[in-house]
């Protein structure tokens, strides 16, 4: 039986099912199962950022250690970014289920993404302009780090190119996924339970046919699938481990492919879901991820991810100036750049990220108060 709810002087028919009963609160359609913050997922996001930085940190100089390559083999930087996308879909989807106001969501996304993007691009530009690489650095390193222009800076901030801060390429799919979820999550909240899966399959197929919109599949799968798979794993320990392991292995081998191809996007989205579902299925799964250092790394992971590129550049060029152009130099550069990035990311989180998000919340609050209803 449908619930008849009112919002902004309009009537909505909402069809609840079992765990996802909808109730009215402050004019919003809210999931009765409140979104529970999961610190283990935050830690996994931090580990994913660390994997990206570690792999990049090993290309400073020619020459590689076979032992170190064996140690790094189980992970892949591309896979780590794919996991970012799926996890972002899960988190954003739960947030939109709590509050689907378009203006509030847009402001939150802008003040979450843009300030650190701008800051990291300007820092990277300053590093590339003031510090010049020498011939001791590897060919791969010098191919990634080239002298940019002010036009390159503007293009990077607008996500038209990524010549200044290479890892910022991932923000383009992030923007696409964020915008798609703003429409798709309210849709799923308003349709009958029996229409949920047909709607998901239909939208999945439709998105797959578009050249750029198919990037949103990472986020759509991350929103829709984990909390539907998790109940199947809740009482089965071995099933949780098997699901996580299969997802990890699949993601590992997909990370080296063509990033924007559907044949990579769709299966990597499913693989990411298979890693998230076991975590939300049981509080006893991977409890080591609750460690404070990992949680802190997850907290600053966005700043860490964007800042590791310029910090790696500074560390590598400094090491090269001191003649550390060998395999040991790669290890030193990798470890030093990671430590330097953690310090820089911690500072930028409290100086840039947190204040900007606070400003975003203030803008939303003032707009809601000015509306006179507490809603937008």
Beta strands, then each sheet from edge to edge (+ up, - down):
strand 1: 3-7
strand 2: 10-14
strand 3: 22-25
strand 4: 28-31
sheet 1: 1+ 2-
sheet 2: 3+ 4-
end
